[in-house]
Amino acid sequence: MSGPRIALVTGASRGLGFAVARALASQDVQVWAMARTQGGLEDLDDRIGEDGGLRPTLLPMDITDGDAMERMAEAIHQRHGRLDTLVHCAIHASRLSPVVHADPKEMDKAFAINARGVQTLLRVTDPLLSASEDARAVFMTDSFEGKALWSPYHAAKEAGLAFARAYAAERQKAGIRVDFHRPPPMPTAMRGRFYPGEDNTKLTPCAEAAQGVVSVLRA
């Protein structure tokens, strides 16, 4: 494989995605950083520049926009002809709610991002991953199985993971390795909304948690 590894990181404007994109860029990986928040992506670019890493390509876009996802994949193909690494950190955190009171619009949004978004992501990146000599993908899992009030989020999250797990089985013989990683609790803005008043000094910094993801990619 000539040149740097090519990586796509979703949810790269904050939290774990931000930290993973920064960690990869510091290791001379050419990162394509995708997120909905332009300002957060610009902050990522600034931090990577300060680190002296390879400057990322910023992708301010929504995973639910199928046309934009197609254009993104075509842009990666035109520039590199392949994708070596996919790290999926993007997530929509639905409001906590009892099952019987879950808001239909909120559920639709959760499934559009957390479930259908995963299928779209895999569909558009599969040709690029297939073109790599050493393709790796990592999807994040969590620990909210059967937990009261978390079903609007967890049902959609598990649906997305079902796509990823099936893809892992389907593409294993093609040489595309798919791993699943459960990061530790981190002091993110999302967690702060769900656990107000929590002592976040006891949580794992995102930069440290990102090293766990990098270790999975190296294994």
N, C-alpha and C positions, 0 to 999 in steps of 0.2 A: 504494500500500500504506500503510495507516494504522497508526500505532504502531510499536513496535520489531520487528525481525525475530525470528522464533521458531526456535530451534535445539534439536535433540536431539543430545547428545554421549554416546556409549557409552564404557565404560571410563574414566569420569570421576573415579574415586576415587584415581588415581595416575598417574604417568608422563605420557605425551603427552596422554592424554585429559583429565587434570586441568589441564594447562597450556593446552590448547585451550579448555576450558570457561571458565577464568579469563580468557583473552585476549578471548574473545567477550563475556563479561559486562562487561568493562571498556569495551567499545565500544557499550554500551547494547543488547546483544542479550539477549533473554529466553531463558535457557538452561534446558533440562530435562536434568539430569545423571543419567545412568544408570550403575549399577555394582552389583556384589554386596556391596561392603564399605561398611556404614553409616558406620563411623568415618571412612573416607577422604572420603566425601561431606560429612560434617559439617565436616571440615577445609577442604574446598573452599568451603563456604558461609562459613566464618569468613574465609578469605583474600579472597574476593570482597567481603565486607562491609568488610574493612580497605581494599580498593582503592577502595571507593565505587561499585562496579559494581552492576548490577541483580541482586538476590538470586535465585539459581536455585531451581527446583523440583527436589527431590531424589527420585530413583527407586531405592531400594535393592531390586534385583530381579535375576533371572537371565534371560539372553537365551534360555535353553532352556525357560523356563516360558511356554508358548503362551498360557495364560489370562491371565497377568500382562501379557504383551505386548499382548494385545487391550485390556485395561483401561487400559493406559498410552495407547494410541492414542485410545481413547474420551475419556480425560481431556483430552488435548491438543485434541481436537475440540471438546469442551464448552467449554473455556476460550478457545480461539483460532480454531477453525474451519479451521486450516491449519498446515502446517509448512513453513518457508522453507529451513531448512538442516539437513542430516543429516551428522554426522561420526562415522564408525565407527572407534573405536580399540580396542574390546574384543577380547581375544584370549586363548586358552588356549595356553600354551607347554608342549607335551609334553616329557617327559624325552627327552634324546638317547639314541638307540638304533640299533643296526644294523637293517637291514630285517628280517632273519630272526629277530630277537629282540624285535620290537616287541610290547608288551603289549596284548592285545585290549581290555581295559577302558580303558586309556589312549587307545587309538585311538578307541574309541567316544565318549569324552568330548571328544576333540579335534574329531571330526567333528560332534558335537552342537553345540558352541559355534562353531567356526570356519567350518563349512559350513552346516549346517541353520539355525543361528542367523541367518546372513545372509539366507537366504531368508525366514525368519519376520519379520525386521526389515523387509525390503522389502515383504512382503505387508501388514503392518499399517500401514506409513507411506505406502504409495503413494496412498491416497485423500487423505491430508493434504498430501502434496507436490503432488498434482494440483490442489489447491485454491489453491496459492500462485501469485502472479503472476510469481515469480522463484525457482523451486525449484533448490537446489543440493545435491549430495551428494558427499562425499569418502570414499574407501576407501583404507586404507594398504596398500602393497605392501612386499616385502622382497627380500633378495638371497641366498636360500638354495637356489636352484635346483641340484639335483644334488649338494648338499654332503653329504659323508658324515655319518651319524648324525642328520641333520635331517629325514629323510623323514616320521616320524610327525607332526611339526608342519607341514612344508611341504605335504604332500599334502592335509591338511585345509584349510590356508590357501588353497591354490590352488583347491580346490573351492568355497570361499566366494567367491573372486574371480570364478570362472566364473559364479556367479549374478549378481554385481554387473555384470560386463561384458555379460552378456546383457540384463540390465535396462536398462543404459545404451543399448543399441541399440534395444530395444523401446520405450523411452519418450522417445527424443530428439525425435521429432516432436510429442510432447505438451508440450514445453517444459521437461522435467526434465533438467537438466544433471548428469551424473555424471562426476567426475574421479577419477584414481588418482594417489596421491602416495607417493613413497618417502622417508620421513624419514631423516635421518642417524643414525648410531649415537649413542645417548644413555645417560647413566649411570642407568639404571633398575634396579630390584630384579631384574626378569626377566633383563636382560642380565648382571647380576652373578652370577646362578646359573650361567649358561652360560660366562661368561668370568671365573672367579675369579682374583683377582690382577691383573686388568687395570688399567692406570693410567687411571682414569675422568676425570682432569683434562684428558685429550686428547679427550674426547667432547663432543658438542654438548649444552649444557644443554637440558632439556625446554622451558623458556620460550622459548628461541631457536628451537628446532625448531617450536614451535607457531606462530611467526610465518610459517613457511613454509606451514603449512596455511591460515592466515588469508589469505595472499597468493593461494593457489589459489582460495579462495572469492571473492576480490575480482576475479579475472581475467575 
